[in-house]
């Protein structure tokens, strides 16, 4: 019975959406969304902030999951609850949609709307049609690929951070429209003259020690670790050992993937370990950190812009590469930092300067291959190529 009611509601909403979309477009209206309306972050945020500063004549509204409203209201950002009537009228009449993830298939894109897909990372992990098996719960491999294909037909423009990504995106998404090879707007922050001041303000706001180095631990999610309606991922770090050996010199910040619903009890590590998983924009965490620990997340492509040490904590490397997702290149050969499998190895790298410095040349080569377009003006390039071009 409930399923039948849900289908009727979706059908009615879709019909209303189509009806409203017949009305003339609001040519100065742009709808933004990041990670399904959960965050004020990523490429959409960078483009939004560029528009607010340089083109205030445009009306910019964020699509927001009602559970995550506070992250927007605290910043004075104008928003509409996802799937509300206000959202429907805004989405149906907007000239532009800008998002970094997929929209629901049952939402019909109006003819007058230009859909800019920014995506959310340079790919190491295989994507969509390059994946052999899709392990994401609630779908099948064929269904996932077909639905992604249908959604990507709506994209009018796709942002790419580099040539490497462009080639993969075109093939993996089967995308044939215009790709804007611009660098990632979200990385403009690394090249702002005031980046040091941004980092210092952040440390002060959250009362982080000023006299200690900061480790940022930012792993990705695992497609096959889904329980009780959420993705799970254990910490896999021995915080007691790290605190004992490194606590005089370092603190550690945890930033888990937004899909991972995990609450860590850090009571025993007060003053050493801090959970910033709910902090929406990781770019600020990059700026304050001195070293990144990650695994297969695309965060290391962005962090390479800072030319700071990166440690790859890949305790399940073989399983992830062979059984879960697969990679586009050999991580062991091309990683711009040491690959380790234990907390002891992490500790050894952090305590030995030579362990980090031997990757300086490799990190520089990595930068030239993946970050060569980043210069602080990616947002500007995207706005000129999409919004100003289609006034």
C-alpha positions as CSV (number, residue, x, y, z in Angstrom):
1,X,0.0,0.0,0.0
2,X,2.8,2.4,1.0
3,X,4.7,1.6,-2.2
4,X,1.6,2.4,-4.3
5,X,1.1,5.7,-2.6
6,X,4.7,6.6,-3.1
7,X,4.4,5.8,-6.8
8,X,1.3,8.0,-7.1
9,X,3.1,10.9,-5.3
10,X,6.1,10.6,-7.6
11,X,4.0,10.5,-10.7
12,X,2.0,13.6,-9.5
13,X,5.1,15.5,-8.7
14,X,6.7,14.6,-12.0
15,X,3.5,15.8,-13.9
16,X,3.6,19.1,-11.9
17,X,7.3,19.5,-12.7
18,X,6.6,19.1,-16.4
19,X,3.7,21.5,-16.3
20,X,5.8,24.2,-14.5
21,X,8.7,23.7,-16.8
22,X,6.5,24.9,-19.7
23,X,6.6,28.4,-18.2
24,X,9.4,30.7,-19.5
25,X,12.9,30.2,-17.9
26,X,14.2,32.5,-15.3
27,X,17.3,33.4,-17.2
28,X,19.2,34.7,-14.2
29,X,18.3,31.7,-11.9
30,X,21.0,29.1,-11.1
31,X,20.3,26.0,-9.0
32,X,23.3,24.5,-7.1
33,X,23.6,21.1,-5.4
34,X,26.6,19.2,-3.9
35,X,26.5,15.5,-2.9
36,X,22.8,15.1,-3.1
37,X,22.0,18.3,-1.2
38,X,24.1,17.3,1.9
39,X,27.0,19.8,1.6
40,X,27.9,23.4,0.8
41,X,31.1,22.2,-0.8
42,X,33.1,21.1,-3.7
43,X,33.1,22.5,-7.3
44,X,29.5,23.9,-7.0
45,X,30.5,25.9,-4.0
46,X,33.5,27.4,-5.8
47,X,31.4,28.3,-8.8
48,X,28.7,29.8,-6.5
49,X,31.2,31.9,-4.6
50,X,32.7,33.2,-7.9
51,X,29.2,34.1,-9.2
52,X,28.3,35.9,-5.9
53,X,31.5,38.0,-6.1
54,X,31.7,38.7,-9.8
55,X,28.1,38.3,-11.1
56,X,25.6,39.4,-8.4
57,X,23.0,39.9,-11.0
58,X,22.3,36.2,-11.0
59,X,20.0,34.6,-8.4
60,X,21.7,31.5,-6.9
61,X,19.7,28.9,-4.9
62,X,21.0,25.7,-3.3
63,X,19.2,22.5,-3.4
64,X,19.4,21.1,0.2
65,X,18.5,17.8,1.9
66,X,16.3,19.0,4.8
67,X,18.5,17.0,7.2
68,X,21.5,19.1,6.4
69,X,19.9,22.6,6.4
70,X,22.1,24.0,9.2
71,X,25.2,23.9,7.1
72,X,23.6,26.3,4.7
73,X,21.5,28.5,7.0
74,X,24.6,29.2,9.2
75,X,26.3,30.8,6.2
76,X,23.3,32.8,5.0
77,X,23.0,30.8,1.8
78,X,19.6,30.9,0.0
79,X,18.3,27.4,-0.4
80,X,15.2,25.3,-1.1
81,X,14.4,22.0,0.5
82,X,15.0,19.2,-2.0
83,X,11.7,18.0,-3.6
84,X,9.7,20.7,-1.8
85,X,7.2,22.8,-3.9
86,X,9.6,25.8,-3.7
87,X,12.3,23.5,-5.0
88,X,10.1,22.2,-7.8
89,X,9.2,25.7,-9.1
90,X,12.9,26.8,-8.9
91,X,14.3,23.7,-10.6
92,X,11.6,23.7,-13.3
93,X,12.2,27.3,-14.3
94,X,16.0,27.6,-13.7
95,X,18.2,28.4,-16.6
96,X,21.1,26.5,-15.1
97,X,21.6,23.4,-12.9
98,X,25.0,22.9,-11.4
99,X,25.8,19.7,-9.4
100,X,28.6,17.3,-8.7
101,X,26.5,14.1,-8.5
102,X,23.5,12.7,-10.2
103,X,19.9,14.0,-10.2
104,X,17.0,11.5,-9.7
105,X,16.0,10.0,-13.1
106,X,12.3,10.8,-12.5
107,X,13.0,14.5,-12.5
108,X,12.6,15.6,-16.2
109,X,15.1,18.3,-17.3
110,X,13.3,21.3,-18.9
111,X,14.3,22.2,-22.5
112,X,15.3,25.6,-21.4
113,X,17.7,24.4,-18.6
114,X,21.4,23.9,-19.1
115,X,22.8,21.2,-16.9
116,X,26.4,21.6,-15.9
117,X,27.9,18.5,-14.3
118,X,31.1,19.2,-12.4
119,X,31.7,15.7,-11.1
120,X,33.8,15.3,-7.9
121,X,37.2,13.9,-8.5
122,X,40.1,12.8,-10.7
123,X,39.5,9.1,-11.0
124,X,41.8,6.4,-9.7
125,X,38.9,4.0,-9.1
126,X,37.2,2.7,-12.2
127,X,33.9,4.4,-13.1
128,X,30.5,3.1,-14.5
129,X,31.1,1.5,-17.9
130,X,34.7,0.7,-17.0
131,X,33.6,-1.3,-13.9
132,X,33.3,-5.0,-14.3
133,X,30.9,-5.5,-11.4
134,X,28.9,-2.9,-9.4
135,X,28.8,-3.9,-5.7
136,X,26.7,-1.0,-4.6
137,X,23.7,-2.3,-2.6
138,X,20.1,-1.8,-4.0
139,X,21.1,-2.2,-7.6
140,X,22.6,-4.5,-10.1
141,X,25.5,-4.0,-12.5
142,X,23.3,-3.6,-15.5
143,X,20.7,-1.4,-13.8
144,X,23.4,0.9,-12.4
145,X,25.0,1.4,-15.7
146,X,21.8,1.9,-17.6
147,X,20.5,4.5,-15.1
148,X,23.8,6.3,-15.1
149,X,23.7,6.4,-18.9
150,X,20.2,7.8,-18.9
151,X,21.2,10.5,-16.4
152,X,24.3,11.5,-18.3
153,X,22.2,12.1,-21.4
154,X,20.9,15.2,-19.6
155,X,24.3,16.8,-19.1
156,X,25.1,19.7,-21.4
157,X,28.6,20.3,-20.1
158,X,31.0,18.2,-18.0
159,X,34.0,19.7,-16.1
160,X,37.3,17.9,-16.2
161,X,40.4,18.7,-14.2
162,X,42.9,17.4,-16.8
163,X,43.4,15.5,-20.0
164,X,43.7,12.2,-18.2
165,X,40.3,12.7,-16.6
166,X,38.7,13.9,-19.9
167,X,39.6,10.6,-21.7
168,X,38.3,8.5,-18.8
169,X,35.1,10.5,-18.4
170,X,34.2,10.3,-22.1
171,X,34.6,6.6,-22.2
172,X,33.3,5.6,-18.7
173,X,30.2,7.9,-18.9
174,X,29.8,7.4,-22.6
175,X,29.6,11.1,-22.8
176,X,29.7,12.9,-26.2
177,X,28.9,16.5,-25.4
178,X,31.2,19.3,-24.5
179,X,33.9,18.7,-21.8
180,X,35.4,21.8,-20.2
181,X,39.0,21.0,-19.4
182,X,39.6,23.7,-16.9
183,X,41.1,22.4,-13.7
184,X,38.8,21.9,-10.8
185,X,37.0,25.1,-9.4
186,X,37.3,23.7,-5.9
187,X,41.1,23.8,-6.1
188,X,41.1,27.6,-6.7
189,X,41.5,28.0,-3.0
190,X,45.0,26.6,-3.1
191,X,46.1,29.6,-5.2
192,X,44.4,32.4,-3.3
193,X,46.8,35.0,-1.9
194,X,45.0,34.8,1.4
195,X,45.2,31.0,1.7
196,X,47.5,31.2,4.8
197,X,45.1,33.5,6.6
198,X,42.2,31.2,5.7
199,X,44.1,28.3,7.4
200,X,45.0,30.4,10.5
201,X,41.4,31.5,11.0
202,X,40.2,28.0,10.7
203,X,42.7,26.8,13.3
204,X,41.7,29.6,15.6
205,X,37.9,29.0,15.1
206,X,38.2,25.3,16.1
207,X,40.9,25.9,18.8
208,X,43.5,23.6,17.2
209,X,47.0,23.7,18.5
210,X,49.1,26.3,16.8
211,X,52.4,24.7,17.6
212,X,51.8,21.2,16.2
213,X,51.8,19.7,12.8
214,X,48.5,18.3,11.5
215,X,47.9,14.9,9.9
216,X,44.7,14.7,7.8
217,X,43.3,11.1,7.5
218,X,40.8,11.0,4.6
219,X,40.0,7.5,3.3
220,X,37.3,6.6,0.8
221,X,34.3,4.3,1.2
222,X,34.0,0.7,0.4
223,X,31.3,-0.4,-2.1
224,X,30.8,-3.7,-0.3
225,X,30.7,-2.5,3.3
226,X,27.0,-1.6,3.6
227,X,25.1,-2.5,6.8
228,X,21.9,-1.4,8.4
229,X,21.2,1.2,5.7
230,X,24.6,2.9,5.8
231,X,28.2,2.4,4.6
232,X,30.6,1.4,7.4
233,X,34.3,1.8,7.6
234,X,36.4,1.1,10.7
235,X,39.2,3.5,11.6
236,X,42.0,0.9,10.9
237,X,44.4,3.2,12.7
238,X,46.0,2.6,16.1
239,X,45.4,6.0,17.6
240,X,47.0,5.0,20.9
241,X,50.2,4.1,19.2
242,X,50.2,7.3,17.1
243,X,49.5,9.5,20.1
244,X,52.2,7.8,22.2
245,X,54.9,8.1,19.5
246,X,53.9,11.3,17.7
247,X,51.7,13.3,20.1
248,X,54.4,15.8,21.1
249,X,54.7,16.9,17.5
250,X,51.4,16.1,15.7
251,X,47.7,16.0,16.0
252,X,45.4,14.0,13.7
253,X,42.2,15.1,12.0
254,X,39.7,12.4,10.7
255,X,37.7,13.2,7.6
256,X,35.7,10.2,6.6
257,X,33.7,10.0,3.2
258,X,30.3,11.6,3.3
259,X,28.7,8.2,2.6
260,X,30.2,6.6,5.7
261,X,28.0,6.9,8.7
262,X,30.4,6.3,11.6
263,X,30.7,7.9,15.0
264,X,34.1,7.5,16.5
265,X,34.6,7.7,20.3
266,X,37.7,9.9,20.6
267,X,37.3,10.6,24.3
268,X,40.6,8.9,25.1
269,X,42.5,11.0,22.6
270,X,41.4,14.5,23.5
271,X,43.9,17.1,22.3
272,X,45.3,14.6,19.8
273,X,42.5,13.3,17.6
274,X,39.7,15.4,16.1
275,X,36.7,14.2,14.0
276,X,35.9,16.6,11.2
277,X,33.9,14.2,9.2
278,X,30.9,16.4,9.4
279,X,32.8,19.5,8.2
280,X,31.4,19.9,4.7
281,X,34.3,21.3,2.7
282,X,37.5,19.3,2.9
283,X,39.4,22.0,1.0
284,X,39.9,23.9,4.3
285,X,41.2,20.8,5.9
286,X,43.8,20.5,3.2
287,X,45.0,24.0,3.8
288,X,45.6,23.5,7.5
289,X,47.3,20.0,7.2
290,X,51.0,19.2,6.9
291,X,50.6,15.7,5.6
292,X,47.7,13.6,4.1
293,X,47.0,10.0,4.8
294,X,44.6,8.4,2.4
295,X,44.0,5.2,0.4
296,X,42.2,5.2,-2.9
297,X,40.3,8.5,-2.5
298,X,40.6,11.1,-5.2
299,X,41.6,13.5,-2.4
300,X,45.3,12.9,-3.2
301,X,45.0,14.4,-6.7
302,X,43.7,17.7,-5.1
303,X,46.2,17.6,-2.2
304,X,49.1,17.3,-4.7
305,X,48.5,21.0,-5.5
306,X,50.0,21.8,-2.2
307,X,53.1,19.7,-2.8
308,X,53.0,18.4,0.8
309,X,53.7,14.8,1.8
310,X,51.1,12.1,1.1
311,X,51.0,8.6,2.7
312,X,48.9,5.8,1.1
313,X,47.5,3.6,3.9
314,X,46.3,0.7,1.8
315,X,45.7,-2.2,4.2
316,X,43.3,-3.8,1.7
317,X,45.0,-2.9,-1.5
318,X,44.8,-6.3,-3.2
319,X,41.1,-6.8,-2.3
320,X,40.1,-3.3,-3.4
321,X,42.1,-3.5,-6.7
322,X,41.0,-7.1,-7.6
323,X,37.5,-7.5,-6.1
324,X,35.9,-4.2,-5.2
325,X,36.6,-1.5,-7.8
326,X,39.8,-1.7,-9.7
327,X,42.2,1.1,-10.7
328,X,43.1,3.1,-13.8
329,X,46.8,3.0,-13.1
330,X,49.2,1.0,-11.0
331,X,49.1,2.7,-7.6
332,X,52.3,1.0,-6.4
333,X,54.3,2.4,-9.3
334,X,52.7,5.9,-9.6
335,X,51.7,6.9,-6.1
336,X,53.4,10.2,-5.2
337,X,54.2,9.0,-1.7
338,X,54.9,5.8,0.3
339,X,52.4,2.9,0.3
340,X,52.0,1.3,3.8
341,X,49.8,-1.3,5.3
342,X,50.2,-0.8,9.1
343,X,50.1,1.9,11.7
344,X,53.7,1.1,12.5
345,X,54.7,1.8,8.9
346,X,52.8,5.2,9.0
347,X,54.6,6.1,12.2
348,X,58.0,5.2,10.7
349,X,57.4,7.4,7.6
350,X,56.3,10.4,9.8
351,X,59.4,10.0,12.1
352,X,61.9,9.7,9.2
353,X,62.3,12.8,7.1
354,X,64.2,10.9,4.4
355,X,61.2,8.6,3.9
356,X,59.2,11.6,2.8
357,X,61.8,13.5,0.9
358,X,62.6,10.6,-1.4
359,X,59.2,11.1,-3.1
360,X,59.8,14.8,-3.8
361,X,60.6,14.2,-7.5
362,X,57.8,11.8,-8.0
363,X,55.3,14.3,-6.4
364,X,56.6,17.0,-8.8
365,X,56.0,14.6,-11.8
366,X,52.6,13.8,-10.5
367,X,51.8,17.5,-10.2
368,X,52.8,18.1,-13.8
369,X,50.5,15.3,-15.0
370,X,47.4,15.9,-13.0
371,X,47.5,19.5,-11.6
372,X,49.0,21.4,-14.5
373,X,45.7,23.4,-15.2
374,X,45.3,24.5,-11.6
375,X,46.1,28.2,-11.2
376,X,43.2,29.7,-9.2
377,X,41.1,30.6,-12.2
378,X,39.2,27.3,-12.9
379,X,35.9,28.8,-11.7
380,X,36.3,31.8,-13.9
381,X,36.9,29.5,-17.0
382,X,33.9,27.4,-16.2
383,X,31.6,30.4,-15.7
384,X,32.7,32.0,-19.0
385,X,32.3,28.7,-20.9
386,X,28.8,27.9,-19.6
387,X,26.9,30.7,-17.9
388,X,28.2,33.8,-19.7
389,X,28.1,31.9,-23.0
390,X,24.5,31.0,-22.6
391,X,22.9,34.2,-21.2
